[in-house]
Amino acid sequence: MTPLELTPPFRSSLRAQAHGLKPVVMIGEQGLNPANLAEIDVALKAHELIKVRVFGDDAAARLAMQHTICDTLGAAPVQAIGKLLVLYRPRPKETRQAPGEETLVAKRGKSPRTVKVVVPASSPTHRAKVKRITLLGNQRLSATGKVKRAKPRQTSVKKSSRG
């Protein structure tokens, strides 16, 4: 695979995002092996931007590892600081969700959902209040603006017979 090419402004924004990250993969003194590459691949699929810590004192070997990882996995080198390597690879398109796209869970029942309620003021000179209420799956909003359960809560037969 060919490594990704990043523009300088995008690389700069990635460096800023990576500042607070902790290393997710660590490469030991023995060097890069297929298990490390598989772990880096999984981390890139999950996070897009990762840090890798390389335990070794040879700076040239660390840079060679970074180039090998990027060539093998199709990632882009963002930064190399000391023993830390920052790598970026965008998620595949089938796993990325567009902002307007719905998931299967959202199609079944859009819950929880936020509803805007306008509550009139008691005085005609005051402005009406706008409240945002989060409704859960078993809740609905009545005509008066109160949150009601769609189905009554089940009660125990033993409790209702006690009296």
SEVOMAR-89280 format. One record per residue (C-alpha): x negated, y, z negated; residue in one letter. Coordinates in Angstrom, 1 decimal, padded with zeros to 4 digits. Layout:
BEGIN
       X       Y       Z  resn
       X       Y       Z     a
...
END
This chain:
BEGIN
       X       Y       Z  resn
   000.0   000.0   000.0     m
  -001.1   003.5   000.6     t
  -001.3   005.8  -002.5     p
   001.1   008.7  -002.7     l
   000.0   012.2  -002.0     e
   001.1   014.9  -004.5     l
   001.2   018.6  -003.9     t
  -000.8   020.7  -006.4     p
   002.3   022.3  -007.9     p
   004.1   019.0  -008.3     f
   000.9   017.4  -009.8     r
   000.7   020.3  -012.3     s
   004.3   019.8  -013.4     s
   003.6   016.1  -013.8     l
   000.6   016.9  -016.0     r
   002.8   019.1  -018.1     a
   005.4   016.3  -018.5     q
   002.7   013.7  -019.3     a
   001.2   015.8  -022.1     h
   003.5   014.4  -024.8     g
   003.5   010.8  -023.6     l
   001.8   008.0  -025.3     k
  -000.1   005.3  -023.4     p
   002.2   002.4  -022.5     v
  -000.5   000.1  -021.1     v
  -003.9  -000.6  -022.5     m
  -006.8  -002.1  -020.5     i
  -009.4  -003.9  -022.6     g
  -013.2  -004.2  -022.3     e
  -012.8  -007.2  -019.9     q
  -011.3  -004.8  -017.2     g
  -008.3  -004.9  -014.9     l
  -006.6  -008.2  -014.4     n
  -003.3  -009.3  -012.7     p
  -001.4  -009.2  -016.0     a
  -002.4  -005.6  -016.5     n
  -001.3  -004.8  -013.0     l
   002.1  -006.5  -013.6     a
   002.6  -004.6  -016.8     e
   001.7  -001.3  -015.2     i
   004.1  -002.1  -012.3     d
   006.9  -002.7  -014.9     v
   006.2   000.5  -016.7     a
   006.2   002.5  -013.5     l
   009.5   001.1  -012.5     k
   011.0   002.0  -015.9     a
   009.4   005.4  -016.5     h
   007.9   006.8  -013.2     e
   005.2   008.6  -015.1     l
   002.9   006.7  -017.5     i
  -000.3   006.9  -019.3     k
  -002.8   004.1  -019.3     v
  -005.6   003.8  -021.9     r
  -008.8   002.1  -020.7     v
  -011.2   000.8  -023.3     f
  -014.6   001.0  -021.8     g
  -017.5   003.5  -021.8     d
  -018.2   003.5  -018.0     d
  -016.5   006.5  -016.4     a
  -017.1   005.3  -012.9     a
  -015.5   001.9  -013.7     a
  -012.4   003.8  -015.1     r
  -012.1   005.8  -011.9     l
  -012.5   002.6  -009.8     a
  -009.7   001.0  -011.9     m
  -007.5   004.0  -011.3     q
  -008.1   003.8  -007.5     h
  -007.4   000.1  -007.5     t
  -004.2   000.5  -009.5     i
  -003.0   003.2  -007.2     c
  -003.9   001.3  -004.0     d
  -002.3  -001.9  -005.2     t
   000.9  -000.5  -006.7     l
   001.5   002.5  -004.4     g
   001.2   005.0  -007.2     a
  -000.4   008.4  -007.3     a
  -003.2   009.4  -009.6     p
  -002.1   012.5  -011.5     v
  -005.0   013.0  -014.0     q
  -007.9   011.2  -015.6     a
  -009.0   012.6  -019.0     i
  -011.6   010.6  -020.8     g
  -010.2   007.1  -021.3     k
  -006.6   008.1  -020.3     l
  -005.2   007.7  -016.8     l
  -002.0   009.3  -015.8     v
  -000.1   007.6  -013.0     l
   003.1   008.5  -011.1     y
   005.3   006.5  -008.8     r
   008.9   007.4  -008.0     p
   011.5   004.8  -008.8     r
   012.9   002.8  -005.9     p
   016.0   004.3  -004.4     k
   018.4   001.4  -005.3     e
   017.6   001.9  -009.1     t
   017.9   005.6  -009.0     r
   021.4   007.0  -009.6     q
   022.6   010.1  -007.8     a
   024.2   012.8  -010.0     p
   027.7   012.3  -008.5     g
   027.5   008.5  -008.4     e
   029.6   006.4  -010.8     e
   028.5   003.2  -012.4     t
   030.8   000.2  -012.9     l
   031.4   001.2  -016.5     v
   032.4   004.7  -015.6     a
   035.0   003.3  -013.0     k
   036.7   001.1  -015.6     r
   037.3   003.7  -018.2     g
   035.7   007.1  -018.3     k
   034.8   007.1  -021.9     s
   033.7   009.1  -023.8     p
   034.9   012.2  -022.0     r
   034.9   015.8  -022.9     t
   038.2   017.8  -022.7     v
   038.6   021.6  -022.9     k
   041.5   022.7  -025.1     v
   042.8   026.3  -025.3     v
   044.2   027.1  -028.7     v
   046.3   030.3  -028.8     p
   045.5   032.8  -031.5     a
   048.1   033.5  -034.3     s
   048.0   037.2  -033.5     s
   048.8   038.5  -030.0     p
   045.8   041.0  -030.2     t
   043.3   038.2  -030.6     h
   041.8   036.1  -027.9     r
   042.6   032.4  -027.5     a
   039.9   030.0  -028.6     k
   038.5   027.4  -026.3     v
   037.4   024.1  -027.9     k
   035.7   021.2  -026.3     r
   036.8   017.9  -027.7     i
   035.2   014.5  -027.0     t
   037.8   011.7  -026.5     l
   036.8   008.1  -027.0     l
   038.3   005.2  -025.1     g
   041.3   004.6  -027.4     n
   042.2   008.3  -027.7     q
   044.4   010.7  -025.7     r
   045.3   014.4  -026.0     l
   048.9   015.2  -026.8     s
   050.8   018.1  -025.3     a
   050.3   020.1  -028.5     t
   046.5   019.7  -028.3     g
   046.1   017.0  -031.0     k
   044.0   013.9  -030.5     v
   046.1   010.7  -030.7     k
   045.3   007.1  -030.4     r
   046.7   005.5  -027.3     a
   047.6   002.4  -029.2     k
   048.5   002.2  -032.9     p
   045.8   000.8  -035.0     r
   046.5  -002.8  -036.0     q
   047.3  -003.4  -039.6     t
   046.9  -006.5  -041.6     s
   050.0  -008.6  -042.2     v
   048.9  -009.2  -045.8     k
   048.5  -005.5  -046.5     k
   051.9  -004.6  -045.0     s
   053.7  -007.3  -047.1     s
   052.3  -006.2  -050.4     r
   054.5  -003.1  -050.6     g
END
